[in-house]
Amino acid sequence: MPIHNAVPSQLMVVAALGGPREVRSRLTDLGFTPGTPVCVLSRTNESVIVKVRGSRIMLNNSLACNITVK
């Protein structure tokens, strides 16, 4: 499931990254790698705030749709 569809406050794990190589590289630089625990803190129709590796990161939905969690 894409991370922007995850239930807020539920602990999830990054399953895969999609999109072009540049997008995957940017997400990896932000700390999103397969196997990493993440938690959606809040979401709106346009963005999602995620806690990953001790940092809070806001992603727009077009970027967040490239992160698959389980």
N, C-alpha and C positions, 0 to 999 in steps of 0.2 A: 504494500500500500504506500502511496506517496506520503511524505511526512506532513504535508499540509492538510491531509485528511485524518491525521492521528488525533486521538482524544487528548486534550490538555491535561497535564499532570501525570500522564501515564508514561512509565519508563519503557522505552523502545530501544532497539538495536539497529544500527545502519546495516542493511542487507546488501545494497548495491548502489552505485552511482551511475547515472545515465547522462545522455547529452553529448555534445561535441567534446573533444579532448580538452579544449580550453576551459570549458565549464567544469569538467571533472577535476582538472588541475586546480582551479580556483576553490572548489569545494574541499579538496584534499588539503589545500593550504589553510583553510578555515578550521580544519580538524575533523571533517567528516570523512571517515574511512570505514570500510566494511568491518563490522564487529565492534564498533565504538558505541557505547550507550549514549542515548540522547533523550531529552525530555522536552516536549512542547510545553512552553510556559503559557502562551496565549496565541490566538490567531484571529484574524479578521478576514474579510473577503479579499483583501489585497496582499496580506503579508502574514508571516508566522514568526514568533520569537521562540528560539530554541536554546536550551542549555546543552552545551557540548564541551567536554574537557574543562569544566569549571568556568566557561565563558558564556555570556548571553549574546546570541547573534540574531539579528533580524534579517530575514530573507523575504524577498517578494515571491509571490506564488509561482511565477515563471521560473525562478531559480530553484525553489523548493520542490517543484514537481520532478526534478532530476534526482532526488534522494528517496530511495525506497527503504522502508523500515519494516521490521517484523516484530 
